[in-house]
Amino acid sequence: MSKPYVICHMMSSVDGRILTNQWGRVKGISSYEETGSTHKADAWMCGRVTMETDFASNKPLNLKEIDYTIDKTDYVADEDASSFAIAIDKDGKLHWEKPVIDQDHLILVLTETVPQKYLAYLREIGISYIFAGKSEIDFKLALEKLAALFPIKKLLLEGGGHLNGSLLNEGLIDELSFLHVPVADGTMGTPTLFEVSKNLKKKTASHLKLIEVKQLDNDILWLRYKVL
């Protein structure tokens, strides 16, 4: 299988919770972006909820009806792009107003359930997309296509917990890089680093080998593991 080298880069409380808005004022949160940049990845990937919360437009998405057919095949909008933001959006729900996040070209990972008028909308804006499954995302296929169609050798996986858990469950994560923040959360029902959805067959636990530990400012630990 040819795929990018996948590094899951995350930040969590000491009890594994990942929703930072529950932590109050915590010093050193900026360490997350700083440590992530050291990996020099070609792309980063988030799930629909994270993208909707932090990056996509919150305006209503009003799609135009089309009177022509668009084949449900992969579409590369910018062949010269060299850095990428990848959004998992299996049903085509996210509203984008431009084809980049910062300077990173947008790629959407879709399923074949996405309506053709959503594809027309993506093409009009200039957003690339790939299909990876009929109604559920096949992450192995998605990574294979990302490696084949785009110059992506190294990818940062940045959650949420269900996205991370899906890739870990399929053995698709090569390395874990996470910041252990000195906060005890304890909120019931809060997403953790890795969560495998009930509709997936849970495989055996993944074993890790410690690569490096660094103590950062503000009592934050940066831990890196190889996924065995």
C-alpha positions as CSV (number, residue, x, y, z in Angstrom):
1,M,0.0,0.0,0.0
2,S,1.3,3.4,-1.0
3,K,0.1,6.1,1.4
4,P,1.5,9.2,3.2
5,Y,3.4,8.8,6.5
6,V,0.7,9.7,9.0
7,I,1.5,11.5,12.2
8,C,-1.4,11.9,14.6
9,H,-0.6,15.3,16.3
10,M,-2.9,16.2,19.2
11,M,-3.1,17.9,22.5
12,S,-4.9,16.4,25.6
13,S,-5.5,16.8,29.3
14,V,-3.9,14.3,31.6
15,D,-7.0,12.2,31.3
16,G,-7.0,12.2,27.5
17,R,-9.7,14.8,26.9
18,I,-9.2,17.0,23.8
19,L,-11.8,19.8,24.0
20,T,-9.7,22.7,25.1
21,N,-12.6,25.1,25.6
22,Q,-13.4,23.2,28.9
23,W,-10.0,23.9,30.4
24,G,-10.2,27.6,31.3
25,R,-7.0,29.6,31.0
26,V,-4.0,27.4,30.2
27,K,-0.6,28.7,29.4
28,G,1.4,27.3,26.5
29,I,-1.5,26.3,24.2
30,S,0.5,27.9,21.3
31,S,3.0,25.0,21.7
32,Y,0.6,22.9,19.7
33,E,1.1,24.8,16.5
34,E,4.9,25.2,17.1
35,T,5.5,21.5,17.7
36,G,3.3,20.5,14.8
37,S,5.3,22.7,12.4
38,T,8.5,20.8,13.2
39,H,7.1,17.7,11.5
40,K,7.3,19.6,8.1
41,A,4.2,17.8,6.8
42,D,2.8,18.4,3.3
43,A,-0.8,18.2,4.6
44,W,-3.1,18.2,7.6
45,M,-6.4,16.5,8.1
46,C,-9.4,17.1,10.3
47,G,-12.9,15.7,10.5
48,R,-16.1,17.5,9.6
49,V,-17.0,18.7,13.1
50,T,-13.5,20.3,13.6
51,M,-13.6,21.9,10.2
52,E,-17.1,23.2,10.7
53,T,-16.2,24.6,14.1
54,D,-12.9,26.2,13.3
55,F,-12.5,26.7,9.6
56,A,-15.6,26.5,7.4
57,S,-18.2,29.2,6.9
58,N,-21.1,29.3,9.4
59,K,-23.4,30.8,6.8
60,P,-26.2,28.6,5.3
61,L,-25.2,26.6,2.3
62,N,-27.6,27.2,-0.5
63,L,-26.7,25.0,-3.5
64,K,-27.8,25.8,-7.0
65,E,-29.6,23.2,-9.0
66,I,-27.7,22.0,-12.1
67,D,-29.0,20.7,-15.4
68,Y,-26.0,18.7,-16.3
69,T,-24.2,15.5,-15.0
70,I,-21.0,15.4,-13.1
71,D,-19.3,12.0,-13.0
72,K,-18.4,11.0,-9.4
73,T,-14.7,10.8,-10.1
74,D,-11.8,12.4,-8.3
75,Y,-11.2,16.1,-9.1
76,V,-7.9,17.9,-8.8
77,A,-8.5,21.7,-8.9
78,D,-5.0,23.0,-8.5
79,E,-2.2,20.9,-9.9
80,D,0.5,23.3,-8.7
81,A,-0.5,23.2,-5.0
82,S,2.2,22.0,-2.6
83,S,0.5,22.1,0.8
84,F,-2.9,20.9,1.6
85,A,-5.8,21.0,4.2
86,I,-7.9,17.8,4.0
87,A,-11.5,17.8,5.3
88,I,-13.4,14.5,5.9
89,D,-17.0,15.3,4.8
90,K,-18.7,12.1,3.7
91,D,-22.1,13.7,3.0
92,G,-21.0,17.1,1.6
93,K,-22.2,19.4,4.4
94,L,-19.4,21.9,4.8
95,H,-19.7,25.4,3.4
96,W,-16.5,26.9,2.0
97,E,-16.0,30.4,0.6
98,K,-12.5,29.9,-0.8
99,P,-10.3,27.0,-1.9
100,V,-7.6,27.5,0.8
101,I,-7.1,27.6,4.5
102,D,-4.3,30.0,5.0
103,Q,-2.1,29.0,2.1
104,D,-3.1,25.3,2.1
105,H,-5.2,24.0,-0.8
106,L,-8.4,22.3,0.3
107,I,-9.1,18.7,-0.5
108,L,-12.4,17.2,0.5
109,V,-12.8,13.4,1.1
110,L,-16.3,12.5,0.1
111,T,-18.6,9.4,-0.4
112,E,-20.8,8.7,-3.4
113,T,-23.8,9.9,-1.5
114,V,-22.8,13.5,-2.1
115,P,-25.2,15.3,-4.5
116,Q,-23.9,16.5,-7.9
117,K,-24.9,20.1,-7.1
118,Y,-22.4,20.0,-4.2
119,L,-19.7,18.8,-6.6
120,A,-20.6,21.7,-9.0
121,Y,-20.3,24.1,-6.1
122,L,-16.8,22.7,-5.2
123,R,-15.6,23.0,-8.8
124,E,-16.9,26.5,-9.0
125,I,-14.9,27.6,-6.0
126,G,-11.8,25.5,-7.0
127,I,-11.7,22.9,-4.3
128,S,-10.3,19.5,-5.0
129,Y,-12.1,16.3,-3.9
130,I,-11.7,12.6,-3.9
131,F,-14.3,9.8,-3.4
132,A,-13.5,7.1,-0.8
133,G,-16.5,4.8,-0.4
134,K,-20.1,4.5,-1.3
135,S,-21.7,5.7,1.9
136,E,-18.9,5.4,4.5
137,I,-15.4,6.6,4.3
138,D,-12.8,4.0,3.4
139,F,-9.7,5.6,5.0
140,K,-7.2,3.2,3.4
141,L,-8.6,4.1,0.0
142,A,-8.6,7.8,0.9
143,L,-4.9,7.7,1.9
144,E,-3.9,5.8,-1.2
145,K,-5.7,8.4,-3.4
146,L,-4.1,11.3,-1.5
147,A,-0.7,9.9,-2.2
148,A,-1.4,9.1,-5.8
149,L,-3.1,12.3,-6.9
150,F,-1.2,14.9,-4.8
151,P,2.4,15.5,-3.7
152,I,1.6,14.4,-0.1
153,K,4.4,12.3,1.6
154,K,3.7,13.3,5.2
155,L,0.3,14.0,6.7
156,L,-0.7,15.4,10.1
157,L,-3.8,13.9,11.4
158,E,-5.4,16.3,13.9
159,G,-8.7,14.8,15.0
160,G,-11.3,14.7,16.4
161,G,-11.3,11.5,18.4
162,H,-13.5,9.5,16.1
163,L,-11.4,10.3,13.1
164,N,-8.2,9.5,15.0
165,G,-9.8,6.3,16.3
166,S,-11.0,5.2,12.8
167,L,-7.5,5.5,11.3
168,L,-5.8,3.9,14.4
169,N,-8.3,1.0,14.2
170,E,-7.3,0.4,10.6
171,G,-3.6,0.5,11.4
172,L,-3.1,3.6,9.3
173,I,-1.3,5.8,11.8
174,D,2.5,5.6,11.8
175,E,3.4,8.0,14.7
176,L,1.7,9.7,17.6
177,S,2.8,13.2,18.6
178,F,0.9,14.8,21.4
179,L,1.1,17.4,24.0
180,H,0.2,16.3,27.6
181,V,-1.2,19.5,29.2
182,P,-1.2,19.8,33.0
183,V,-5.0,19.9,33.2
184,A,-7.4,17.3,34.7
185,D,-10.7,17.6,32.9
186,G,-13.0,14.8,34.0
187,T,-16.0,15.9,31.9
188,M,-18.2,12.9,31.2
189,G,-18.9,12.2,27.5
190,T,-16.0,14.4,26.3
191,P,-14.1,13.2,23.2
192,T,-10.7,11.6,23.9
193,L,-7.6,11.1,21.7
194,F,-8.9,7.9,20.1
195,E,-12.5,6.7,19.9
196,V,-13.7,3.9,17.7
197,S,-17.4,4.3,16.6
198,K,-19.9,1.6,17.6
199,N,-20.6,0.9,14.0
200,L,-17.0,-0.2,13.4
201,K,-15.5,-3.6,14.3
202,K,-13.1,-2.8,17.1
203,K,-9.7,-4.4,16.5
204,T,-7.0,-5.1,19.1
205,A,-5.4,-2.3,21.0
206,S,-2.4,-0.6,19.2
207,H,1.0,-0.8,20.9
208,L,3.4,2.1,20.9
209,K,7.2,2.5,21.2
210,L,8.4,5.8,22.8
211,I,10.6,7.8,20.4
212,E,11.1,11.0,22.4
213,V,9.9,13.0,25.5
214,K,10.5,16.8,25.8
215,Q,9.4,19.0,28.7
216,L,8.2,22.3,27.3
217,D,7.4,25.5,29.1
218,N,4.4,25.7,31.3
219,D,4.8,22.1,32.5
220,I,3.7,20.6,29.1
221,L,5.1,17.3,28.0
222,W,5.6,16.6,24.3
223,L,5.6,12.8,23.7
224,R,6.3,11.1,20.5
225,Y,5.6,7.4,19.9
226,K,6.0,5.0,17.0
227,V,2.9,2.9,16.3
228,L,3.9,-0.7,16.2
